[in-house]
Amino acid sequence: MICVTIGRGRHSSLLQEWKEAAEAGVELVELRIDCLRREPELKRILANRPTPLVFTIRRGSDGGIWRGTEERRQQLLREAIALGVDYVDLEKDIAPAIRRFGKTKRIISYHNLKNTPPDIAEIAQQCDEMDADVVKIATNAPTLADACRVLKLGTEAVVPTVTIAMGELGFFTRVLGAKFKAPFTYAGFNPERTFAPGMPLFHSLKHDYAYDQINAETEIYAVVGFPIQHSLSPAIHNAAFRHLGMNKVLVPFLLPEGKLKESLKELEWLNIRGFSVTIPHKEDLVALLDKKDGAVERTGSCNTLIIQDGKKVGYNTDYRAAMDTLEEGMGGLSPDGSSPLDKKQVLLLGAGGVARSIGFGVARRGANLTITNRHEDRATKLAAELGCRTVNWAQRASTIADVLINCTPLGMHPNVNDSPVPPSAFSRPGIVAFDTIYHPENTMFLKLAREREGKTINGVDMFVGQAAGQFKLYTGSDAPREVMRDALKRKLGPLRQ
């Protein structure tokens, strides 16, 4: 179950949003009474209850904005219990002073906005012993190891426990709690209001992750990167899993650059079956593999990791998806089977994992390839491996090219006004611009090309193609591409520029 947190400054706004949440299908609401700007009128608030509720008055030290005295706060908590609220949230330090009464269930909570203490397991056990119906542990997790420690608490708890590692690094704890016996998780409802770092919105948890369908038997898959909040992989893979009735969920994990090996080790206890790998880990992963497919061998880049009998097996589905998308966008193969890239002047912007895959494919198809990158040493190294030339990043706009391919993150959401090249790079009509970014679909790079009569190819087809390849590796089944494409289009719709 998803518990939606609502907090407003005015009573009327609070009640209206509660009603709207119920109409949207929310089954449980947390009312953050501390957000009210004047004295709470409990009888007015609780007169008509569209859904069951958790009654919460959060102190500033625990992430709330209660303005009154502690004595008054505890008095209001007792009054809410007397009025028969479904749940009351009682912080660990005050729980002994507020007794059980009536049918109200007690959530004994512990919040730490600074860190995850070494003795967090003991703290959770103490909460268990305070006449709790539910225990809530919410801490700031500076490391992946801390986030894992928080989520593991649910596997050891006697009392049903909600375990939340706050922040983007701990996002996965908010989704996977359902697999580890959490009675519910917390989500926002109004996108303009954030109550805790990393808190997802109700609509996303319900539709992108199908949270209510996650259970102990659900298989876990991951998309890993740094950053990762932009990834739409969860939306399309989870839509495909649901469409085919598979009890699987794909969840994002923020893995810091340079820490891939230890991060994968930290995650072993989750028994993750497969990983979608994105910036900046595609090249670093290759050295960690026990086995790799031909595309990984040739390109030195891996975007898909499968765990088979404890072994790490790597695949590259970027390569085929990118080549198919680019060649089709340029008109397809000629009658004699030659590529439209043959003898074309191609400027590749970037020198990371995707650039490596595409650069290999472009060179293999007879193009005259040039690489440029903000870090010139990386461009030089990749060019040496592919047998092509480089130009300085400052010269990219003046380099003659028939095809420009963006493999940098410049222009990716949320930095949608960025472009890897200035308008002058499109010096004549007919230049092909291929952007591997799919979020947003219509990037500034493509806009500049279109304004100067260029041929544009966006990253959507490539993204769906590589995801379909991953899905086949994850499940052994052909991907429902149209389902994936529809899910992606729904997510990209509000972001079109």
N, C-alpha and C positions, 0 to 999 in steps of 0.2 A: 504494500500500500504506500502511496505517496502522500505525505503530510505537507500541505502548502502553507507557507508562512505569510501572514498578512499583518501589516502594521501601517496605520495612517494617523495623521495628526488630528483629524476630526472624527467624532463618533459617526456622523452620517456617512462619511467616506469609507470608514471601516466596515460598516454594515452593508453598504452597497457593494464593496469589493468581495465580501464574504458571499453575498448572494450570487454575484457573477461567477465566483469560483465554483459554487455548487452547480450552477447551470452548465459549466464547462466540464462537469463530471468529476470534480474533486470530491473525495470521500472523507477526508479528514483535514481540518484547518487548525493551524496554530495561530492564535490571536496574540499579537505582541502588544500588550496593553501599555508597555513603557513608551510606545511611540505617540500616544495621545498627548496633546499639548495642554490639556486641562484635566481636572480631577475625573477619574473614570467613573462613569455611571453604570455600575454593573447590572442593575435590573433592566436598564434600557438595552444594554448590549446583549444580554442573555434572554430577553423576552421571547424572541423568535430565533431559532437556531436552524439554519439551512442544512448544516452538516454537524456531525460530532466535532468536538473541539479540544485542543490543548490550550490551557490557559497559562500564559507566560508573562511575567514582568521581569525583564532582564536588567540587571545592574550594569553600570558602565564598565566595571572591571571584567565583566563576562561578555562584553560586546554589545550591551544594550544602551538605552538612553534614558533610563528612569531618572526623573528630576526630583522626586520627593525623598522623604526620609526612609530609612530601612525599616523602621517600626511601622510606618504606614504601608509599605510594600507588603510586609508579612501579614498585616491585617487584611489587606485586599485578597491575598492568597487564601486566607482562611474563609473569607466571605464567599469567594468563588466556590470553594469546596462545599460550603453550606448550601449554595444555590445549585449544587449538583452538576458541575461541569464534568465532562467525560474524563479528562486528564488534567492534572495540574503539574507544572514543571517546578520542581524544588531543587535548588542547588544543594550539593552535598553538605555544605557547612550549616545550612539552616534546616535540613530535612528532619533532624531529631526534634526540633522545636515545633513542628507542625504535624499534628497527629492525623491519622487516617479517619475519615468520617464518610458515612454513606457509601454510594457506589463509585465515587470518584477514584480513578486509578492514579497512582503516584509514579511520575517520571523523576527519578533521582539523577541529576545531571552534574557533570563536571566539565567546565570550560577552561581552556588555557590558551590565550591568544599569543603567547610568546614562544612556546615550544611544546614538545612531548616529553614529559619527565621520564627519567629512567625507571621509576617505580609505577608507571601507568597501570600495570597489571594489578598491583596491590590497591591502587586507587579504585579501579573498577570493581575489585572484590569488595572493598568497603562499601561502595554504592549498592552492590548486591544485597548486603546485609542490613540495609536501612529501610526495610519493609517496602521494597521497590516492586512495582509491577513491570516497569521498564527502566532500564538504565541507559543514559545517553552520555557518551564520551565524545567530546569535540575538542581537538587540540590543533595547534599549528604544527605542521610537520615540515621542518626545514630540509629533510632528506627523504629519499625513497624508503630507506630502512625504517624511519619513524612512521611513515604512512602505513607500511606493512605491519608494523607492531600494533598500530591502532586497529586495523582491519582484523587482525588475528584474535583480538579480544573477543570478538563475537563467536569464534569457534570454541572458546574455553568457558564462556559465561554460563552460569546456572539460570540467571534471569534473562529474558529476552533483552538484547542490547543493541542500541543504535550506535555504530562506530563511525566517526567522521574525522578524517584528516583534512583540515581546512586549507584552502589554497589550491592553485591549479595542479600542483604536484600530487595532491591527494584526491583529485577528482574521482579516480576509480573507486575509492572507498564508498562514495555516495551511490554508485551504481551496483557494485558487487556485494553490498551489505545483504541484499535479498538472498544471495547464495549461501550466506553464513548466518542465517536465522534472524536477521534483523526484522522486527515487526513492521517497520516502515523506514523511509528515508525522508529527508526534508528538501523542499524545492520552493523556488519563488513563483509568484503568479504574475505580478506586474513587472514587465521588463525594465521599468524605470526605477525600480527599488531593489537594492541589494542588501541582504541582511547578514551575510557571512561570506568570506572569501571563498570563491570556487563553487558557490551554490548554483546549481542548474535551475532552469525554468521547468515548470510542470509539463508544458507541452513537449519539451525536448526529452525529458525522462520517459514520458508516456509513449511518444511516437517514434523517437529516434532509437530508444533503447528497449522499448516494450518492458519497462521495469516490472510491471505486475505479473509478467510471465516468467521472470527469472526465479529459479528454485535451486535446490541442492544439486540437481542433476545437470544443470546448465553448463555446457562447455564454454570455456573462455578463450577468446581470441583478442589480439591487441593491435593497435596502431601506435608506433613509438616514434618520437621525434622531439626536436627542440628548436622552435616552439611547436606546439601541437594543437592549440585551441582552434586554429583555423581549419583543421582536418574535417572533411565531410565523409571520410571512410566509414565511421560508425553508422551514419544515416543510410548509406547505400548497402553496406553489407548486412546490416540488421534487417533492412527491408527485404533483402533477398532471403535471409534465413527464415523470416516469418512467412514469406510467400510459399516456401517449400515445406513449411511445418517443421523446421529444424530447431531443436532446443539448444541454441547457441547465441552468444552475444559477443560483439566486438567493442572494446572499450579503449579510449585513449590513455596513454601513459606518457608523461613528460619525463624524458630521460636526458639529463644534462650532457652536453658535448664532452667527449673525452672520458666518459664514465660508462660506456656501453657494456663492457665486460662485467663489471661489478653490479650494474643495474640488472642485467639478465640473471645473474646469480641470485640477487635479492628476490626476484620474481618467481624463482623455481617452485616455491611452495604452492603457487596458484595453479600449477599444472596447465599453463597456457599452451594450447595446441598449435597455434600459428601466429605469426607476427607480420603485419604490414609495416615496412620500414621506410621512413622518410628522412628529410633533412635533419641533422647532418650525418646520419649513421650508415648510409648505404655502402660507403667504401670501408669504413672501420669494421663493419660486420664480416667482411670477406675473410679476414685473418682468424676469425673465431669459428669458422665453419668446419665441420667434420667431412662434409661432402657438398659439392656444388654442381649446378647444371652447366651446360656448355656456354650459355649466355653470360653467366657470372664469370666463368673462366676467361672468356674473350673480352668482356667489358671491364672487369674488375669492380663491378658494382652489384649490390644485392638488395632488392626491395621486398623480398619475401623469405621468411624463415619458417620452416616447418620442423617441429620436434618429432622425430621418429625413433622410438625405442631409446630415448634418452640422447640421441644424436642430433646435432644441429645441421639441417640440410637447407642449402640456400638456392634460391631461384631468382631470375630477373624477368619479370613480366613487363617492365617498362619498355624494354628494347623492341619487342614485337609490336606492342600497342602504339608506340611512338612512330615507328616506321609505317605501319598501316595507315595511321591517321595522316601523316605528312604526305605520303604518296597519293592517297585518295584525295586529299585536299588540293593536290597539284594536278589532278586529272586522271590519276591512275596509271597503270603500266601501259606501255605502247603495245601494238599488235605483236611485235617481235619479243615482248617480255622484258624490254629494258625499262629501267626506272626513270621517272621524270626528273630525278636528281642527277642523272648522268651528265657530267661535264658542266654542271651548274656551279657558280661561285657561291659558297655557303659560309656565312659568318655565324659562328656559334658563340653566344653570349653566356659565359659561365664555365666553370671547370669542376663541378661537383659530380655526384653520382649520376644524375639524369643526363648531364652533359656528356659524361663518359659513355653512357649507353647510346645516346643519339649520335654522338660523334663517330663512334665505331660503325654504326649502321649507315650513316651518310657517306663516310669514306669508302665503305665496302660497296656502295652503289655507284661509285665512279665520280662523286662530286669532288670539286676542289675546295677543300675545307680549310678555314682559318678560325682560330680560337682566340678570344679575348676574355680577360677576366680582371676584376679589380685588383686581385693579388696576382701579379705577373708571374711569380714563381710557379704557381699552380697551373696557370695556362701553359707555361713552358714545359712543365713536366708532362701534362696530358698530351700536348702536341708531339712531344718526343715519342710517346707510347703509340700514338695514332699515325705518326709519319706525316704530319702536316705543319703548316706555318702558324705563327702567332702575330698579332699586332697589339700595340700598347692600348690600354683601355681608353686613353685620351684620344686615340685615332679611330675609334670604332665608328663614329658617324661619317668619317670621310673614306672609309674602306669600301671599295666597290663590291657589291654583293647582289646576287639574284634572289637569295633566300636569307632571311634573318631569323634565327631561332633563339628565343629567350629561355635559358635554363637557370636564370637567377630568380631569387624571390622578390625582385623589385616589381612592385605593382600588386603584390598579393594582399588580400584583406588582412588587416584594416588599412594598409597604406596604399589605397586605391588610386591616389594621384601621382604615384611614382611611375617612372618608365626607365627601362635600361638604356634607352637611346633618346636623343633629342629629335625633334621633327626633321632636322636636316638629314638624318640617316636615310629617309625615304626620298631620295633625290630625283626619282623618276617614276612614272606610273608602272604598275605591273610587278613591283617587288613583292615577293611572298613573305609574310610575317607569320610565324608560328610561335604561339606562346604556350608553354607547357603548364602555366598557371591556369587553374580552373575556378578559382575562388577569389575574385569574381569572374564570371564568364567573359565579360567584355572589359578587358583591361585597358589602361591608358596606352600601352604599347600598341594594341590592336586599333584603338581609336585613331592614333596618329597615323598609322598605316592606311587606314580606311579613308581618312581625310585627304590623303595624297594619292588616292586611286591605287592603293596596294591591294593585294589578295591576302585575306586574313584567314587563319586557321586557329581556332581556340583550343584550350586544353581539355574540354569536356570529353570528346571522343577518346582521347588518349587515357584520361583518368578512368573512364568506364571500362575501356579495354584492358588496362592493367589490373583493375579490380576484378574483372571477370576471370582473368587468368589466375589470380589469387584464390578466388572462390572455388575454382575447379581443384586447386591444390589442397584447399582446406577440407573440402567435402567429397571430392570425387564425382561431383555432379556438375553439369553445365549450368552456368549462371543464367538467371532470368534477366538478360540485359535490359529489356525495356522497363522492368520493375526498378532496376538500379538507376537507369536514366531518369525515370519519372521522379524517383526520390531525390536525385541530385538536382533536377530542375526545380522541385519544390523548395529546396534549401537555397538555391541560387536566386530564385525569383525576387526576394526583397533586396538583393544585393546588386541587381543589374544597374549599370550606370548609364 
